[in-house]
Amino acid sequence: MHRTHQQDCIELLVEKARRGQIDRRSFLKAAGMLAALPLAMRSGIGWAQDRPVIIVNWGGDAIDAYRQAWTDSFTRETGIPVRIDGSGPTEGAIRAQLASGRPSWDVVDAEPFTSLTLGREGLMRPLDFNTIERSKVNEEFATEFGVAGYLYSYVIAWDKERFDSAPQTWADFWDVERFPGKRTMYKWMNGVLEAALLADGVAVEDLYPLDVARALDKIDELRPHILAYWGSGAESQQLFLDGEVSIGQIWNTRAIVLERDTEGRVGWHYDNACVTPSSWAVLGDNPAGSEPAMRFINHALEPEGQIELLKLLGNGPSNPAAEALIPEELIELNCGSVDNLARQFKLDIEWYADHYGSVLDQFLSRTGA
């Protein structure tokens, strides 16, 4: 009777391993407890965990930063190798991976509405919240298919040499008499429609669902004063460094660098900023299997690694427990702190998942971005 039950337990272990629900180390440990290691070793499993977990981010400095914050420590703790691909997990690139029938990516650092959109289409794995501790992030920053790895913001930045006072609101951003000069905004629309509606007098609590027509009309007013819509953080930074724009909507991570590199000539703040998470998500049928991918995401939610990323790149921790551990000199820079979150509005992930593609086409056509 004992042998029959032991065999059944091994069969369950083998099935879990083949589905990617358990890693090799855990499999062998369980088999050893059952005194069935020889049988387990003859299971013929092709271990996905023998391959590296491929993490896909947006490249540049983020590759080394992710190694320092997450991937090196994950490999030390688990023995699972990790490789970072910096080619950028856009929605189109993820779709192309899956359409190939042989995706090479496992975990992507994607827009939160991208992971939700693709997940609803059955293209992403539902996250395993038995392995991932959902309590490590605020509830509004987690969905069935994505969980926040860090936070970042779209802020107002300005050249202090051009203005006598600081622009505080999006109404100020639209006020070309008090704040003259060329502007720049984000080409891919995140936070831009919201800024236009706030400038037009809409209250933060009434932003969503976005009144797209009203927002586009308001953006039309600013058309003669927009020098460029930037498509990369480096581009937005260069526009300020070259003195081509006097005010812009840019990422807080670039604003931090600009303030430092210009010795304070470029100012910025979190007032009226748009805060949003990046989203860890897992491709359906990812080559490394579900279990190691979910374990990596859970590891990346630990506060220590998120604080390291704040130090390296300026991204805010998504784990509230990190706030108490942040060095004093970085507290004001953290877009995810209780105080700074209160000054910002949150991008509505559900609205973007439902409307982003069609509204972006309207935005690009109307603005010529």
N, C-alpha and C positions, 0 to 999 in steps of 0.2 A: 504493500500500500504506500509506504514511504517513497519507494523508487518511482512509482507511477506519479505521485504528486510532484516529486522532484523534476521528473521529465516535463511535466506540464509547466512548471515554473520556468524551466529553461526555454521552452517553446514560447512562453510569454515574453521573456527577455529578448529572444531572437527577433520576435515580431516587432517589439518596440524599437530595437536597434535598426531593423530594416526600414522602419518608418522615420528614422531620424529623431525619435523621441527620447533616446538615451545615448550617452557617449560611450566610447570604448572603455574608458577607465571605470565608469559606473557599472557597465556590463560585467567586466571581469571581477570587480569587487563583489557584485551580487552573486556571480557564479561561484566565486571562492567560498562565500558564506553557505552556499548550497552544496559544497564539496563536489562541484561538478566542473572544475576548470578544464579537464581534458575534453569533456563533451562540448563545452562552450567553445573551445579553440577549434573544434571541427565544424563549427556552425556555417562556415563559408561566407560570412558577412563581408561585403565590400565596404569598409568603414569610410563614411563620408568625412569623419573626423581626421582621417589621414591626410586629407586635403586642407589647405588653409581656408579660413573664413575670409571671404572677400568683402571688405568694407568700402563703399563707394561714397566719396565726398566731392567737394568742389575744387580741389587742387590747391596749388600755391602753398602759402605758409601753413594752411590747415593740415597738410599731410604730416609734417613734422610735429605739429601741435597735437594731432590725434594720437600719434605714437607716444608722445610724452604723457598725455592725459589718460589714455585708455588702452591702446592695443598691446604695448609692451607689458604692462602690468597684468592684463588679461592672460597673455601667454604664460607669464611666470606662474600665475595662480592655477591655471587649468591645464597647461601643456598643449593647448590648442593653438596652432600657428595662425597668424592673421596677416593679410596683405591689404594695403590700401590702394585703391584705384581712384585717382583724382580727376577722372574725365567728366564728372558732373551727372548726377542722377535726375535729369529732366524727365518729365512725363513721357516725352517721345522716346528718350533713350531707354527707359524702363520697358516701355511697350515693345521696342525693337528687340531687347533681350529676350522677352517672353515669347515673342512671335517666332524667334529663331528655333524654338523647341529645345535648345540646349543653353539655357542661361548660365553665365559664368559668375554672376553677381549673387551675393547672399543678402547682406544688410545694406540699406541705402539711407543716406542722410538727406531726406527729401522734404519738399514743401509739405506741410501737414495736410493741405487739401488734395495734394497729389496722391498721397498714400490712401486717403479716404476714398477718393474717386476710383482709383484702381482696385482698391479692396472691395468696394461695392460691386465691381464688375467680376469679382472672383479671381483677380490676377495677383493678389497679395495674400500671404498667410495671415489669418487672424492671429493676433498676438496671444501668447500663452501666459495669462496672468497668474498661473500657478508658479511659473518660473520667474516671471517679471513681477516685481513688487510694485503694484500700481500706486500704492500709498507714497512712493518716492517722488511723485509729481502731483501738482495741483490737478484736480479733477478735470478742469476745462482744457488742460493741455494733453489729454490722453483720449484716444478713440479706440475702437475695436482693432484698427489696422495700423495705428501709429502712436508713438509716445514721445514726448518732448525730450530731446537730448540736451538742449540748451535753449536759451531765449536770446532774441536780438530785437532791435527797434529801428524804425524809420524816424529820424529826428530832424528838427530844423537846425541847420548850421549856417553861420554867416561870417562875413569878413568884417571884423571890428573896425578896420580902418575906413570902411565905407559909410558906417552909420554912427550917429551919436548915441543911440540907445539900442537895446537888444530887441529883436522881434520875439514876441512871446507866444503868439497864436497863429493859426493858419489865416485868420483875417489879416494879420500883419504881413504874412507872406504874400497875400494878394494886394496889399496896399503899396503900389508902385510909386506913389508920391512921397510917402514917409520913408520908404525903403527902396530907393531906385536901384536899377542895375539888372543884369541878366540873372535868370534863375535856371536851376536844373532840378529834374524830378526823375523818378524811377520808370524806366521804359516798360517794365512788365507789370505795371499798374498797381501792385500791392500798396495799399495805403494812400494812393493818389486820389481816387474817387472820394474816399473818406475825408481827406484834407480839403477837397473842394466843397464838400457839403458842410463841413464845419466852418469854412470861410464864408459860406452863404447863410449861416445862422442856424443850421440844424444842431440840435443838442446831441451830445454823445449818446445818451440813452435811446435816441430815436434814429441812430445811423442805419441800423439794419431792420428790414431789408433795404439795401442801397437804392436810392432813387437815381438810376443811372443817367437818365435824360437830363435831370437837373444838374448832376455833377459834371457832365460833359459840357453843358452850356456854361457853367462857371469856369471850367478850364479854358473854354474859348476866349474868355475875357483876358486870360493871361498869355495867350498865344504869342503876341508880339514880344513878350518879355522872357520867353523861355528859349535859352540858347540851345539847349540839348537835353534830350532824355537819355540818361546814362544807363548802360546795360551791364556794367561791371563795377565793383567797388573801386578798382584801380582808376577807372575812368572818372568816377565822381571825385575822387581825391585829386586827380591831376587838374581838373577844372578849377579847383580852388588854388592849388599851388601855382598855377599859371596866371591867376588873377582874372580868369575869363568870366567867372560868375561871382556875384556878391552874396548870394543866398541860395540855399538848396535843401532839398529833402534827401538825406543820405542815411546810410546805416550808421548806427552808433559806434560800431567797431572802427569804421573809417574816420568818424568824427574824433574819436579818442586819439588816433594817430595824427590827424591834422592839427589838433590843438597842440600836441607835443612837438611836431616837426616845424610848425610855424611860430613856436615860442609864444603861443597864446593869441596869435593874430586871428585865427579862426576859433570862434566860440560856438557853443551848442548847449542844449539842455534836453531834459526829458518831458518838459511841459508839452502837452498835446501830441506826444509821440504815439506811434502805432507799434505796439509790442506783439510779437508773434513767436511761436516756437518753431524750431526745426524738428523734423520728425524721423525717429528711427523706425524703419519698416523693413519687412522681409519679403522677398519675392516668392511667389508660389513655386513649388518644386525647386527651391534653391539647392545648388549642388552639395553644400555642406550639411544639409538637413536642418530640421527645425530646432533641435535641442541646442546645438552650439550657438546658433544665431540668437536664440532667446537668452541664452546665458550671457552672451556678449552685451546685449542690450541692458540686461539687469546690472551687469558690471558697470556700464557707462552711466548708470543713474546714481552711482555712489557719489557722495558729495565731494570727496577728495579729488577725484579726477575732474569734476566739473569746476572746482576752484582752480585747478591747474590750467584749464582752458580759459577761464576768466583772466588769469595772469598773462597768458600767452597771446590771446586774441581779443579779449574784451567781451566775449559772449557770456551772458548771464546764466547762472545755474538754474536748472528747472526743478531741482530738488530743494524744497524749502529748508531742509535741515542744513544746507550748505551756508545759509546766511550767517549763522552764528560763528562759522569758522573762517569767514573771509577776513583777510588782513585789513587793518584800519584804513590804509591808504587806498584800498580798492572799493570800499563800501559805496562811495558816491557814484562810482562808475557802473555798478551792478544794476542793469535794467530790470532784474527780477526781484529786487528788494521790495519789501512791503511798501516803503515810502515811495519808491519810484514807480511801482505798478499803479499806485493810486493817482499818479500824475498823467497816466497814459490811458489809451483805449486799446482793447484787445481786438485783433483781427478775427472776424467771425469765420472759423474754419468751415462750418456747415454751409454758409452762404457761398463761399468761394468754391467749395466742392460741387455745388449745384449749378453755379453760373459762370465760373471763371473763363472757360473756353470761348463761349459765345460773346461775353461782355468784353473780353480782351480784344477780340476782332473789331468790335465797335470802337474801342478806345484807340487802337493803333490806326484804324482808318481815319478817325476824326482828328487825331492829334498829329498824324504823320510821324510818330515816334519811330 
